[in-house]
Amino acid sequence: PTDEEAEQLLQLMTSRPPATPAGVRFVSLSFCKLLAFPTLVRYSHLCFCSTPEQEQLMVMWLSWMIKEEEYFER
C-alpha cells in the first residue's frame, strides 16, 4: 500500500464503532489485523516504521478498548 492508503487503513481500523454485534466484530477483527500485520501501521517504500502520531493513535485505541471492557464482553 501507499503511505496514504496505509494511513487511511489505520484510521479505519482504530475507529470506534457503536456497541452493536457488528461493531464488536469490527473492533475484534481490527485488533487481530494489527497483531497479524504490524506493517499495515506504516508502510514506506524504504522501510517499515511507524510515526509518533500513529503510535499515539494505536495507544489511545488500545486504552479505549481496555476502558470499554464491557463493550467487548457481549
CHARMM-style PDB file with segment names, atoms N, HN, CA, C and O in Angstrom:
ATOM      1  N   PRO     1       0.825  -1.203   0.000  1.00  0.00      PROA
ATOM      2  CA  PRO     1       0.000   0.000   0.000  1.00  0.00      PROA
ATOM      3  C   PRO     1       0.862   1.258   0.000  1.00  0.00      PROA
ATOM      4  O   PRO     1       2.013   1.240   0.436  1.00  0.00      PROA
ATOM      5  N   THR     2       0.299   2.320  -0.484  1.00  0.00      PROA
ATOM      6  HN  THR     2      -0.636   2.335  -0.838  1.00  0.00      PROA
ATOM      7  CA  THR     2       0.998   3.600  -0.422  1.00  0.00      PROA
ATOM      8  C   THR     2       0.928   4.139   0.999  1.00  0.00      PROA
ATOM      9  O   THR     2       0.177   3.625   1.828  1.00  0.00      PROA
ATOM     10  N   ASP     3       1.702   5.163   1.276  1.00  0.00      PROA
ATOM     11  HN  ASP     3       2.312   5.581   0.603  1.00  0.00      PROA
ATOM     12  CA  ASP     3       1.662   5.783   2.612  1.00  0.00      PROA
ATOM     13  C   ASP     3       0.250   6.282   2.924  1.00  0.00      PROA
ATOM     14  O   ASP     3      -0.243   6.116   4.039  1.00  0.00      PROA
ATOM     15  N   GLU     4      -0.390   6.889   1.936  1.00  0.00      PROA
ATOM     16  HN  GLU     4       0.011   7.025   1.030  1.00  0.00      PROA
ATOM     17  CA  GLU     4      -1.747   7.412   2.147  1.00  0.00      PROA
ATOM     18  C   GLU     4      -2.737   6.282   2.416  1.00  0.00      PROA
ATOM     19  O   GLU     4      -3.590   6.403   3.295  1.00  0.00      PROA
ATOM     20  N   GLU     5      -2.632   5.193   1.673  1.00  0.00      PROA
ATOM     21  HN  GLU     5      -1.939   5.095   0.958  1.00  0.00      PROA
ATOM     22  CA  GLU     5      -3.520   4.046   1.891  1.00  0.00      PROA
ATOM     23  C   GLU     5      -3.314   3.439   3.271  1.00  0.00      PROA
ATOM     24  O   GLU     5      -4.277   3.087   3.952  1.00  0.00      PROA
ATOM     25  N   ALA     6      -2.070   3.318   3.674  1.00  0.00      PROA
ATOM     26  HN  ALA     6      -1.288   3.604   3.120  1.00  0.00      PROA
ATOM     27  CA  ALA     6      -1.770   2.767   4.999  1.00  0.00      PROA
ATOM     28  C   ALA     6      -2.331   3.664   6.095  1.00  0.00      PROA
ATOM     29  O   ALA     6      -2.866   3.168   7.086  1.00  0.00      PROA
ATOM     30  N   GLU     7      -2.215   4.969   5.929  1.00  0.00      PROA
ATOM     31  HN  GLU     7      -1.781   5.372   5.124  1.00  0.00      PROA
ATOM     32  CA  GLU     7      -2.750   5.907   6.913  1.00  0.00      PROA
ATOM     33  C   GLU     7      -4.269   5.804   6.995  1.00  0.00      PROA
ATOM     34  O   GLU     7      -4.830   5.799   8.091  1.00  0.00      PROA
ATOM     35  N   GLN     8      -4.932   5.722   5.854  1.00  0.00      PROA
ATOM     36  HN  GLN     8      -4.476   5.726   4.964  1.00  0.00      PROA
ATOM     37  CA  GLN     8      -6.389   5.596   5.836  1.00  0.00      PROA
ATOM     38  C   GLN     8      -6.837   4.270   6.452  1.00  0.00      PROA
ATOM     39  O   GLN     8      -7.841   4.222   7.163  1.00  0.00      PROA
ATOM     40  N   LEU     9      -6.105   3.213   6.186  1.00  0.00      PROA
ATOM     41  HN  LEU     9      -5.290   3.251   5.609  1.00  0.00      PROA
ATOM     42  CA  LEU     9      -6.428   1.915   6.764  1.00  0.00      PROA
ATOM     43  C   LEU     9      -6.289   1.949   8.286  1.00  0.00      PROA
ATOM     44  O   LEU     9      -7.132   1.401   8.995  1.00  0.00      PROA
ATOM     45  N   LEU    10      -5.244   2.580   8.786  1.00  0.00      PROA
ATOM     46  HN  LEU    10      -4.559   3.025   8.209  1.00  0.00      PROA
ATOM     47  CA  LEU    10      -5.057   2.703  10.226  1.00  0.00      PROA
ATOM     48  C   LEU    10      -6.192   3.505  10.843  1.00  0.00      PROA
ATOM     49  O   LEU    10      -6.698   3.143  11.905  1.00  0.00      PROA
ATOM     50  N   GLN    11      -6.599   4.588  10.193  1.00  0.00      PROA
ATOM     51  HN  GLN    11      -6.189   4.882   9.330  1.00  0.00      PROA
ATOM     52  CA  GLN    11      -7.712   5.395  10.696  1.00  0.00      PROA
ATOM     53  C   GLN    11      -8.986   4.554  10.783  1.00  0.00      PROA
ATOM     54  O   GLN    11      -9.727   4.644  11.762  1.00  0.00      PROA
ATOM     55  N   LEU    12      -9.235   3.743   9.767  1.00  0.00      PROA
ATOM     56  HN  LEU    12      -8.633   3.669   8.973  1.00  0.00      PROA
ATOM     57  CA  LEU    12     -10.413   2.874   9.760  1.00  0.00      PROA
ATOM     58  C   LEU    12     -10.326   1.823  10.862  1.00  0.00      PROA
ATOM     59  O   LEU    12     -11.289   1.600  11.595  1.00  0.00      PROA
ATOM     60  N   MET    13      -9.163   1.180  10.972  1.00  0.00      PROA
ATOM     61  HN  MET    13      -8.381   1.362  10.376  1.00  0.00      PROA
ATOM     62  CA  MET    13      -9.009   0.089  11.927  1.00  0.00      PROA
ATOM     63  C   MET    13      -9.071   0.565  13.367  1.00  0.00      PROA
ATOM     64  O   MET    13      -9.429  -0.217  14.248  1.00  0.00      PROA
ATOM     65  N   THR    14      -8.739   1.804  13.635  1.00  0.00      PROA
ATOM     66  HN  THR    14      -8.449   2.440  12.920  1.00  0.00      PROA
ATOM     67  CA  THR    14      -8.760   2.312  15.005  1.00  0.00      PROA
ATOM     68  C   THR    14     -10.004   3.163  15.276  1.00  0.00      PROA
ATOM     69  O   THR    14     -10.042   3.934  16.235  1.00  0.00      PROA
ATOM     70  N   SER    15     -11.011   3.014  14.429  1.00  0.00      PROA
ATOM     71  HN  SER    15     -10.981   2.388  13.650  1.00  0.00      PROA
ATOM     72  CA  SER    15     -12.256   3.736  14.674  1.00  0.00      PROA
ATOM     73  C   SER    15     -12.993   3.095  15.857  1.00  0.00      PROA
ATOM     74  O   SER    15     -12.637   2.008  16.312  1.00  0.00      PROA
ATOM     75  N   ARG    16     -13.999   3.772  16.328  1.00  0.00      PROA
ATOM     76  HN  ARG    16     -14.288   4.655  15.958  1.00  0.00      PROA
ATOM     77  CA  ARG    16     -14.751   3.313  17.498  1.00  0.00      PROA
ATOM     78  C   ARG    16     -16.219   3.162  17.102  1.00  0.00      PROA
ATOM     79  O   ARG    16     -17.017   4.082  17.286  1.00  0.00      PROA
ATOM     80  N   PRO    17     -16.569   1.996  16.555  1.00  0.00      PROA
ATOM     81  CA  PRO    17     -17.950   1.789  16.088  1.00  0.00      PROA
ATOM     82  C   PRO    17     -18.919   1.674  17.262  1.00  0.00      PROA
ATOM     83  O   PRO    17     -18.500   1.519  18.409  1.00  0.00      PROA
ATOM     84  N   PRO    18     -20.218   1.752  16.967  1.00  0.00      PROA
ATOM     85  CA  PRO    18     -21.213   1.640  18.037  1.00  0.00      PROA
ATOM     86  C   PRO    18     -21.186   0.254  18.681  1.00  0.00      PROA
ATOM     87  O   PRO    18     -20.696  -0.712  18.097  1.00  0.00      PROA
ATOM     88  N   ALA    19     -21.722   0.181  19.894  1.00  0.00      PROA
ATOM     89  HN  ALA    19     -22.121   0.966  20.369  1.00  0.00      PROA
ATOM     90  CA  ALA    19     -21.734  -1.075  20.658  1.00  0.00      PROA
ATOM     91  C   ALA    19     -22.850  -1.989  20.151  1.00  0.00      PROA
ATOM     92  O   ALA    19     -23.866  -2.195  20.814  1.00  0.00      PROA
ATOM     93  N   THR    20     -22.629  -2.518  18.977  1.00  0.00      PROA
ATOM     94  HN  THR    20     -21.803  -2.352  18.438  1.00  0.00      PROA
ATOM     95  CA  THR    20     -23.545  -3.486  18.372  1.00  0.00      PROA
ATOM     96  C   THR    20     -22.756  -4.752  18.091  1.00  0.00      PROA
ATOM     97  O   THR    20     -21.526  -4.721  18.124  1.00  0.00      PROA
ATOM     98  N   PRO    21     -23.423  -5.864  17.817  1.00  0.00      PROA
ATOM     99  CA  PRO    21     -22.660  -7.077  17.475  1.00  0.00      PROA
ATOM    100  C   PRO    21     -21.696  -6.850  16.302  1.00  0.00      PROA
ATOM    101  O   PRO    21     -20.569  -7.344  16.320  1.00  0.00      PROA
ATOM    102  N   ALA    22     -22.136  -6.111  15.295  1.00  0.00      PROA
ATOM    103  HN  ALA    22     -23.052  -5.710  15.281  1.00  0.00      PROA
ATOM    104  CA  ALA    22     -21.261  -5.828  14.150  1.00  0.00      PROA
ATOM    105  C   ALA    22     -20.083  -4.947  14.561  1.00  0.00      PROA
ATOM    106  O   ALA    22     -18.964  -5.141  14.086  1.00  0.00      PROA
ATOM    107  N   GLY    23     -20.335  -3.981  15.442  1.00  0.00      PROA
ATOM    108  HN  GLY    23     -21.244  -3.824  15.827  1.00  0.00      PROA
ATOM    109  CA  GLY    23     -19.260  -3.107  15.921  1.00  0.00      PROA
ATOM    110  C   GLY    23     -18.215  -3.882  16.705  1.00  0.00      PROA
ATOM    111  O   GLY    23     -17.016  -3.647  16.552  1.00  0.00      PROA
ATOM    112  N   VAL    24     -18.666  -4.801  17.542  1.00  0.00      PROA
ATOM    113  HN  VAL    24     -19.639  -4.991  17.667  1.00  0.00      PROA
ATOM    114  CA  VAL    24     -17.738  -5.621  18.321  1.00  0.00      PROA
ATOM    115  C   VAL    24     -16.915  -6.505  17.391  1.00  0.00      PROA
ATOM    116  O   VAL    24     -15.708  -6.652  17.582  1.00  0.00      PROA
ATOM    117  N   ARG    25     -17.554  -7.091  16.391  1.00  0.00      PROA
ATOM    118  HN  ARG    25     -18.534  -6.972  16.235  1.00  0.00      PROA
ATOM    119  CA  ARG    25     -16.802  -7.917  15.422  1.00  0.00      PROA
ATOM    120  C   ARG    25     -15.786  -7.074  14.662  1.00  0.00      PROA
ATOM    121  O   ARG    25     -14.671  -7.532  14.409  1.00  0.00      PROA
ATOM    122  N   PHE    26     -16.157  -5.845  14.292  1.00  0.00      PROA
ATOM    123  HN  PHE    26     -17.062  -5.474  14.498  1.00  0.00      PROA
ATOM    124  CA  PHE    26     -15.249  -4.965  13.570  1.00  0.00      PROA
ATOM    125  C   PHE    26     -14.016  -4.645  14.412  1.00  0.00      PROA
ATOM    126  O   PHE    26     -12.890  -4.715  13.919  1.00  0.00      PROA
ATOM    127  N   VAL    27     -14.228  -4.291  15.683  1.00  0.00      PROA
ATOM    128  HN  VAL    27     -15.142  -4.234  16.083  1.00  0.00      PROA
ATOM    129  CA  VAL    27     -13.105  -3.967  16.564  1.00  0.00      PROA
ATOM    130  C   VAL    27     -12.226  -5.196  16.772  1.00  0.00      PROA
ATOM    131  O   VAL    27     -10.999  -5.090  16.755  1.00  0.00      PROA
ATOM    132  N   SER    28     -12.841  -6.358  16.966  1.00  0.00      PROA
ATOM    133  HN  SER    28     -13.837  -6.444  16.979  1.00  0.00      PROA
ATOM    134  CA  SER    28     -12.070  -7.594  17.149  1.00  0.00      PROA
ATOM    135  C   SER    28     -11.234  -7.907  15.919  1.00  0.00      PROA
ATOM    136  O   SER    28     -10.067  -8.282  16.035  1.00  0.00      PROA
ATOM    137  N   LEU    29     -11.823  -7.756  14.749  1.00  0.00      PROA
ATOM    138  HN  LEU    29     -12.771  -7.452  14.654  1.00  0.00      PROA
ATOM    139  CA  LEU    29     -11.098  -8.003  13.505  1.00  0.00      PROA
ATOM    140  C   LEU    29      -9.963  -6.994  13.325  1.00  0.00      PROA
ATOM    141  O   LEU    29      -8.870  -7.357  12.892  1.00  0.00      PROA
ATOM    142  N   SER    30     -10.221  -5.739  13.654  1.00  0.00      PROA
ATOM    143  HN  SER    30     -11.110  -5.443  14.006  1.00  0.00      PROA
ATOM    144  CA  SER    30      -9.180  -4.711  13.548  1.00  0.00      PROA
ATOM    145  C   SER    30      -8.015  -5.022  14.470  1.00  0.00      PROA
ATOM    146  O   SER    30      -6.857  -4.887  14.076  1.00  0.00      PROA
ATOM    147  N   PHE    31      -8.312  -5.437  15.693  1.00  0.00      PROA
ATOM    148  HN  PHE    31      -9.253  -5.547  16.013  1.00  0.00      PROA
ATOM    149  CA  PHE    31      -7.267  -5.784  16.649  1.00  0.00      PROA
ATOM    150  C   PHE    31      -6.430  -6.950  16.127  1.00  0.00      PROA
ATOM    151  O   PHE    31      -5.201  -6.925  16.198  1.00  0.00      PROA
ATOM    152  N   CYS    32      -7.102  -7.961  15.606  1.00  0.00      PROA
ATOM    153  HN  CYS    32      -8.100  -7.981  15.548  1.00  0.00      PROA
ATOM    154  CA  CYS    32      -6.384  -9.116  15.048  1.00  0.00      PROA
ATOM    155  C   CYS    32      -5.503  -8.704  13.871  1.00  0.00      PROA
ATOM    156  O   CYS    32      -4.383  -9.194  13.731  1.00  0.00      PROA
ATOM    157  N   LYS    33      -5.999  -7.815  13.035  1.00  0.00      PROA
ATOM    158  HN  LYS    33      -6.910  -7.417  13.148  1.00  0.00      PROA
ATOM    159  CA  LYS    33      -5.199  -7.357  11.891  1.00  0.00      PROA
ATOM    160  C   LYS    33      -3.967  -6.588  12.348  1.00  0.00      PROA
ATOM    161  O   LYS    33      -2.885  -6.755  11.785  1.00  0.00      PROA
ATOM    162  N   LEU    34      -4.124  -5.751  13.360  1.00  0.00      PROA
ATOM    163  HN  LEU    34      -5.002  -5.615  13.818  1.00  0.00      PROA
ATOM    164  CA  LEU    34      -2.961  -5.006  13.863  1.00  0.00      PROA
ATOM    165  C   LEU    34      -1.909  -5.953  14.436  1.00  0.00      PROA
ATOM    166  O   LEU    34      -0.710  -5.714  14.292  1.00  0.00      PROA
ATOM    167  N   LEU    35      -2.354  -7.023  15.083  1.00  0.00      PROA
ATOM    168  HN  LEU    35      -3.328  -7.217  15.200  1.00  0.00      PROA
ATOM    169  CA  LEU    35      -1.409  -8.002  15.620  1.00  0.00      PROA
ATOM    170  C   LEU    35      -0.754  -8.828  14.518  1.00  0.00      PROA
ATOM    171  O   LEU    35       0.450  -9.085  14.553  1.00  0.00      PROA
ATOM    172  N   ALA    36      -1.552  -9.237  13.549  1.00  0.00      PROA
ATOM    173  HN  ALA    36      -2.530  -9.028  13.521  1.00  0.00      PROA
ATOM    174  CA  ALA    36      -1.049 -10.113  12.488  1.00  0.00      PROA
ATOM    175  C   ALA    36      -0.231  -9.371  11.437  1.00  0.00      PROA
ATOM    176  O   ALA    36       0.702  -9.935  10.865  1.00  0.00      PROA
ATOM    177  N   PHE    37      -0.570  -8.126  11.183  1.00  0.00      PROA
ATOM    178  HN  PHE    37      -1.328  -7.668  11.648  1.00  0.00      PROA
ATOM    179  CA  PHE    37       0.086  -7.361  10.121  1.00  0.00      PROA
ATOM    180  C   PHE    37       0.566  -6.008  10.636  1.00  0.00      PROA
ATOM    181  O   PHE    37       0.034  -4.975  10.229  1.00  0.00      PROA
ATOM    182  N   PRO    38       1.552  -5.992  11.513  1.00  0.00      PROA
ATOM    183  CA  PRO    38       2.008  -4.708  12.061  1.00  0.00      PROA
ATOM    184  C   PRO    38       2.552  -3.769  10.988  1.00  0.00      PROA
ATOM    185  O   PRO    38       2.617  -2.560  11.209  1.00  0.00      PROA
ATOM    186  N   THR    39       2.938  -4.296   9.845  1.00  0.00      PROA
ATOM    187  HN  THR    39       2.885  -5.278   9.666  1.00  0.00      PROA
ATOM    188  CA  THR    39       3.441  -3.432   8.772  1.00  0.00      PROA
ATOM    189  C   THR    39       2.337  -2.579   8.168  1.00  0.00      PROA
ATOM    190  O   THR    39       2.630  -1.636   7.434  1.00  0.00      PROA
ATOM    191  N   LEU    40       1.067  -2.887   8.457  1.00  0.00      PROA
ATOM    192  HN  LEU    40       0.829  -3.654   9.053  1.00  0.00      PROA
ATOM    193  CA  LEU    40      -0.018  -2.043   7.973  1.00  0.00      PROA
ATOM    194  C   LEU    40      -0.021  -0.692   8.671  1.00  0.00      PROA
ATOM    195  O   LEU    40      -0.579   0.280   8.162  1.00  0.00      PROA
ATOM    196  N   VAL    41       0.605  -0.639   9.838  1.00  0.00      PROA
ATOM    197  HN  VAL    41       1.059  -1.429  10.251  1.00  0.00      PROA
ATOM    198  CA  VAL    41       0.617   0.606  10.601  1.00  0.00      PROA
ATOM    199  C   VAL    41       1.294   1.709   9.802  1.00  0.00      PROA
ATOM    200  O   VAL    41       0.789   2.830   9.736  1.00  0.00      PROA
ATOM    201  N   ARG    42       2.381   1.413   9.225  1.00  0.00      PROA
ATOM    202  HN  ARG    42       2.791   0.502   9.279  1.00  0.00      PROA
ATOM    203  CA  ARG    42       3.081   2.424   8.419  1.00  0.00      PROA
ATOM    204  C   ARG    42       3.925   1.706   7.399  1.00  0.00      PROA
ATOM    205  O   ARG    42       4.799   0.911   7.747  1.00  0.00      PROA
ATOM    206  N   TYR    43       3.667   1.984   6.154  1.00  0.00      PROA
ATOM    207  HN  TYR    43       2.958   2.629   5.872  1.00  0.00      PROA
ATOM    208  CA  TYR    43       4.441   1.381   5.089  1.00  0.00      PROA
ATOM    209  C   TYR    43       5.151   2.485   4.338  1.00  0.00      PROA
ATOM    210  O   TYR    43       4.525   3.435   3.867  1.00  0.00      PROA
ATOM    211  N   SER    44       6.420   2.356   4.232  1.00  0.00      PROA
ATOM    212  HN  SER    44       6.928   1.585   4.614  1.00  0.00      PROA
ATOM    213  CA  SER    44       7.216   3.280   3.431  1.00  0.00      PROA
ATOM    214  C   SER    44       7.967   2.444   2.407  1.00  0.00      PROA
ATOM    215  O   SER    44       8.307   1.293   2.680  1.00  0.00      PROA
ATOM    216  N   HSD    45       8.222   2.987   1.272  1.00  0.00      PROA
ATOM    217  HN  HSD    45       7.947   3.922   1.051  1.00  0.00      PROA
ATOM    218  CA  HSD    45       8.928   2.232   0.238  1.00  0.00      PROA
ATOM    219  C   HSD    45      10.363   1.914   0.652  1.00  0.00      PROA
ATOM    220  O   HSD    45      10.993   1.036   0.063  1.00  0.00      PROA
ATOM    221  N   LEU    46      10.881   2.611   1.647  1.00  0.00      PROA
ATOM    222  HN  LEU    46      10.369   3.324   2.125  1.00  0.00      PROA
ATOM    223  CA  LEU    46      12.255   2.376   2.090  1.00  0.00      PROA
ATOM    224  C   LEU    46      12.335   1.521   3.342  1.00  0.00      PROA
ATOM    225  O   LEU    46      13.303   0.782   3.527  1.00  0.00      PROA
ATOM    226  N   CYS    47      11.324   1.612   4.209  1.00  0.00      PROA
ATOM    227  HN  CYS    47      10.538   2.211   4.059  1.00  0.00      PROA
ATOM    228  CA  CYS    47      11.379   0.853   5.463  1.00  0.00      PROA
ATOM    229  C   CYS    47       9.985   0.718   6.050  1.00  0.00      PROA
ATOM    230  O   CYS    47       9.051   1.415   5.654  1.00  0.00      PROA
ATOM    231  N   PHE    48       9.871  -0.175   6.983  1.00  0.00      PROA
ATOM    232  HN  PHE    48      10.629  -0.742   7.305  1.00  0.00      PROA
ATOM    233  CA  PHE    48       8.636  -0.322   7.742  1.00  0.00      PROA
ATOM    234  C   PHE    48       8.846   0.399   9.071  1.00  0.00      PROA
ATOM    235  O   PHE    48       9.712   0.018   9.857  1.00  0.00      PROA
ATOM    236  N   CYS    49       8.066   1.423   9.314  1.00  0.00      PROA
ATOM    237  HN  CYS    49       7.362   1.732   8.675  1.00  0.00      PROA
ATOM    238  CA  CYS    49       8.226   2.173  10.548  1.00  0.00      PROA
ATOM    239  C   CYS    49       6.915   2.879  10.858  1.00  0.00      PROA
ATOM    240  O   CYS    49       6.090   3.084   9.968  1.00  0.00      PROA
ATOM    241  N   SER    50       6.727   3.240  12.087  1.00  0.00      PROA
ATOM    242  HN  SER    50       7.397   3.073  12.810  1.00  0.00      PROA
ATOM    243  CA  SER    50       5.538   3.989  12.469  1.00  0.00      PROA
ATOM    244  C   SER    50       5.957   5.370  12.931  1.00  0.00      PROA
ATOM    245  O   SER    50       7.067   5.573  13.422  1.00  0.00      PROA
ATOM    246  N   THR    51       5.058   6.302  12.766  1.00  0.00      PROA
ATOM    247  HN  THR    51       4.156   6.137  12.367  1.00  0.00      PROA
ATOM    248  CA  THR    51       5.327   7.658  13.214  1.00  0.00      PROA
ATOM    249  C   THR    51       4.838   7.796  14.651  1.00  0.00      PROA
ATOM    250  O   THR    51       4.026   6.988  15.102  1.00  0.00      PROA
ATOM    251  N   PRO    52       5.313   8.796  15.372  1.00  0.00      PROA
ATOM    252  CA  PRO    52       4.808   9.016  16.736  1.00  0.00      PROA
ATOM    253  C   PRO    52       3.286   9.217  16.764  1.00  0.00      PROA
ATOM    254  O   PRO    52       2.622   8.770  17.699  1.00  0.00      PROA
ATOM    255  N   GLU    53       2.740   9.880  15.753  1.00  0.00      PROA
ATOM    256  HN  GLU    53       3.280  10.243  14.994  1.00  0.00      PROA
ATOM    257  CA  GLU    53       1.298  10.106  15.695  1.00  0.00      PROA
ATOM    258  C   GLU    53       0.547   8.786  15.552  1.00  0.00      PROA
ATOM    259  O   GLU    53      -0.487   8.586  16.189  1.00  0.00      PROA
ATOM    260  N   GLN    54       1.065   7.884  14.717  1.00  0.00      PROA
ATOM    261  HN  GLN    54       1.905   8.047  14.199  1.00  0.00      PROA
ATOM    262  CA  GLN    54       0.422   6.587  14.541  1.00  0.00      PROA
ATOM    263  C   GLN    54       0.507   5.755  15.813  1.00  0.00      PROA
ATOM    264  O   GLN    54      -0.457   5.090  16.192  1.00  0.00      PROA
ATOM    265  N   GLU    55       1.639   5.793  16.460  1.00  0.00      PROA
ATOM    266  HN  GLU    55       2.422   6.333  16.152  1.00  0.00      PROA
ATOM    267  CA  GLU    55       1.785   5.066  17.717  1.00  0.00      PROA
ATOM    268  C   GLU    55       0.831   5.613  18.766  1.00  0.00      PROA
ATOM    269  O   GLU    55       0.223   4.842  19.509  1.00  0.00      PROA
ATOM    270  N   GLN    56       0.690   6.934  18.839  1.00  0.00      PROA
ATOM    271  HN  GLN    56       1.183   7.560  18.235  1.00  0.00      PROA
ATOM    272  CA  GLN    56      -0.229   7.564  19.784  1.00  0.00      PROA
ATOM    273  C   GLN    56      -1.661   7.139  19.481  1.00  0.00      PROA
ATOM    274  O   GLN    56      -2.428   6.849  20.400  1.00  0.00      PROA
ATOM    275  N   LEU    57      -2.025   7.100  18.215  1.00  0.00      PROA
ATOM    276  HN  LEU    57      -1.403   7.335  17.469  1.00  0.00      PROA
ATOM    277  CA  LEU    57      -3.370   6.676  17.816  1.00  0.00      PROA
ATOM    278  C   LEU    57      -3.636   5.245  18.273  1.00  0.00      PROA
ATOM    279  O   LEU    57      -4.710   4.953  18.800  1.00  0.00      PROA
ATOM    280  N   MET    58      -2.677   4.359  18.076  1.00  0.00      PROA
ATOM    281  HN  MET    58      -1.805   4.597  17.648  1.00  0.00      PROA
ATOM    282  CA  MET    58      -2.847   2.970  18.493  1.00  0.00      PROA
ATOM    283  C   MET    58      -2.934   2.851  20.009  1.00  0.00      PROA
ATOM    284  O   MET    58      -3.750   2.082  20.519  1.00  0.00      PROA
ATOM    285  N   VAL    59      -2.111   3.593  20.734  1.00  0.00      PROA
ATOM    286  HN  VAL    59      -1.448   4.217  20.320  1.00  0.00      PROA
ATOM    287  CA  VAL    59      -2.148   3.550  22.201  1.00  0.00      PROA
ATOM    288  C   VAL    59      -3.500   4.053  22.703  1.00  0.00      PROA
ATOM    289  O   VAL    59      -4.083   3.459  23.610  1.00  0.00      PROA
ATOM    290  N   MET    60      -3.994   5.126  22.131  1.00  0.00      PROA
ATOM    291  HN  MET    60      -3.521   5.609  21.394  1.00  0.00      PROA
ATOM    292  CA  MET    60      -5.296   5.656  22.529  1.00  0.00      PROA
ATOM    293  C   MET    60      -6.404   4.651  22.244  1.00  0.00      PROA
ATOM    294  O   MET    60      -7.312   4.479  23.057  1.00  0.00      PROA
ATOM    295  N   TRP    61      -6.334   3.987  21.094  1.00  0.00      PROA
ATOM    296  HN  TRP    61      -5.597   4.127  20.434  1.00  0.00      PROA
ATOM    297  CA  TRP    61      -7.346   2.999  20.714  1.00  0.00      PROA
ATOM    298  C   TRP    61      -7.300   1.799  21.658  1.00  0.00      PROA
ATOM    299  O   TRP    61      -8.341   1.316  22.102  1.00  0.00      PROA
ATOM    300  N   LEU    62      -6.093   1.319  21.965  1.00  0.00      PROA
ATOM    301  HN  LEU    62      -5.247   1.712  21.604  1.00  0.00      PROA
ATOM    302  CA  LEU    62      -5.967   0.198  22.897  1.00  0.00      PROA
ATOM    303  C   LEU    62      -6.443   0.588  24.295  1.00  0.00      PROA
ATOM    304  O   LEU    62      -7.073  -0.219  24.979  1.00  0.00      PROA
ATOM    305  N   SER    63      -6.152   1.807  24.722  1.00  0.00      PROA
ATOM    306  HN  SER    63      -5.641   2.462  24.167  1.00  0.00      PROA
ATOM    307  CA  SER    63      -6.627   2.290  26.015  1.00  0.00      PROA
ATOM    308  C   SER    63      -8.151   2.344  26.034  1.00  0.00      PROA
ATOM    309  O   SER    63      -8.774   2.000  27.038  1.00  0.00      PROA
ATOM    310  N   TRP    64      -8.747   2.773  24.932  1.00  0.00      PROA
ATOM    311  HN  TRP    64      -8.240   3.053  24.116  1.00  0.00      PROA
ATOM    312  CA  TRP    64     -10.207   2.794  24.808  1.00  0.00      PROA
ATOM    313  C   TRP    64     -10.769   1.383  24.919  1.00  0.00      PROA
ATOM    314  O   TRP    64     -11.780   1.172  25.589  1.00  0.00      PROA
ATOM    315  N   MET    65     -10.125   0.411  24.269  1.00  0.00      PROA
ATOM    316  HN  MET    65      -9.304   0.582  23.724  1.00  0.00      PROA
ATOM    317  CA  MET    65     -10.591  -0.971  24.346  1.00  0.00      PROA
ATOM    318  C   MET    65     -10.558  -1.471  25.790  1.00  0.00      PROA
ATOM    319  O   MET    65     -11.492  -2.144  26.227  1.00  0.00      PROA
ATOM    320  N   ILE    66      -9.514  -1.158  26.524  1.00  0.00      PROA
ATOM    321  HN  ILE    66      -8.755  -0.611  26.168  1.00  0.00      PROA
ATOM    322  CA  ILE    66      -9.391  -1.593  27.917  1.00  0.00      PROA
ATOM    323  C   ILE    66     -10.464  -0.918  28.770  1.00  0.00      PROA
ATOM    324  O   ILE    66     -11.109  -1.563  29.597  1.00  0.00      PROA
ATOM    325  N   LYS    67     -10.648   0.383  28.561  1.00  0.00      PROA
ATOM    326  HN  LYS    67     -10.125   0.907  27.889  1.00  0.00      PROA
ATOM    327  CA  LYS    67     -11.635   1.140  29.329  1.00  0.00      PROA
ATOM    328  C   LYS    67     -13.052   0.633  29.068  1.00  0.00      PROA
ATOM    329  O   LYS    67     -13.878   0.602  29.980  1.00  0.00      PROA
ATOM    330  N   GLU    68     -13.331   0.244  27.849  1.00  0.00      PROA
ATOM    331  HN  GLU    68     -12.660   0.270  27.107  1.00  0.00      PROA
ATOM    332  CA  GLU    68     -14.664  -0.204  27.447  1.00  0.00      PROA
ATOM    333  C   GLU    68     -14.773  -1.728  27.471  1.00  0.00      PROA
ATOM    334  O   GLU    68     -15.379  -2.323  26.580  1.00  0.00      PROA
ATOM    335  N   GLU    69     -14.203  -2.340  28.463  1.00  0.00      PROA
ATOM    336  HN  GLU    69     -13.712  -1.857  29.188  1.00  0.00      PROA
ATOM    337  CA  GLU    69     -14.143  -3.801  28.558  1.00  0.00      PROA
ATOM    338  C   GLU    69     -15.536  -4.439  28.412  1.00  0.00      PROA
ATOM    339  O   GLU    69     -15.682  -5.440  27.710  1.00  0.00      PROA
ATOM    340  N   GLU    70     -16.532  -3.883  29.050  1.00  0.00      PROA
ATOM    341  HN  GLU    70     -16.414  -3.070  29.620  1.00  0.00      PROA
ATOM    342  CA  GLU    70     -17.873  -4.445  28.978  1.00  0.00      PROA
ATOM    343  C   GLU    70     -18.399  -4.450  27.557  1.00  0.00      PROA
ATOM    344  O   GLU    70     -19.146  -5.349  27.170  1.00  0.00      PROA
ATOM    345  N   TYR    71     -18.020  -3.471  26.793  1.00  0.00      PROA
ATOM    346  HN  TYR    71     -17.413  -2.741  27.107  1.00  0.00      PROA
ATOM    347  CA  TYR    71     -18.422  -3.347  25.394  1.00  0.00      PROA
ATOM    348  C   TYR    71     -18.071  -4.607  24.610  1.00  0.00      PROA
ATOM    349  O   TYR    71     -18.816  -5.019  23.721  1.00  0.00      PROA
ATOM    350  N   PHE    72     -16.937  -5.214  24.942  1.00  0.00      PROA
ATOM    351  HN  PHE    72     -16.332  -4.879  25.664  1.00  0.00      PROA
ATOM    352  CA  PHE    72     -16.451  -6.369  24.188  1.00  0.00      PROA
ATOM    353  C   PHE    72     -16.865  -7.705  24.787  1.00  0.00      PROA
ATOM    354  O   PHE    72     -16.542  -8.749  24.222  1.00  0.00      PROA
ATOM    355  N   GLU    73     -17.563  -7.704  25.905  1.00  0.00      PROA
ATOM    356  HN  GLU    73     -17.825  -6.856  26.364  1.00  0.00      PROA
ATOM    357  CA  GLU    73     -17.980  -8.953  26.524  1.00  0.00      PROA
ATOM    358  C   GLU    73     -19.317  -9.439  26.001  1.00  0.00      PROA
ATOM    359  O   GLU    73     -19.826 -10.458  26.468  1.00  0.00      PROA
ATOM    360  N   ARG    74     -19.885  -8.747  25.060  1.00  0.00      PROA
ATOM    361  HN  ARG    74     -19.472  -7.919  24.681  1.00  0.00      PROA
ATOM    362  CA  ARG    74     -21.198  -9.130  24.517  1.00  0.00      PROA
ATOM    363  C   ARG    74     -21.071 -10.256  23.557  1.00  0.00      PROA
ATOM    364  OT1 ARG    74     -22.072 -10.710  23.002  1.00  0.00      PROA
TER     365      ARG     74
END
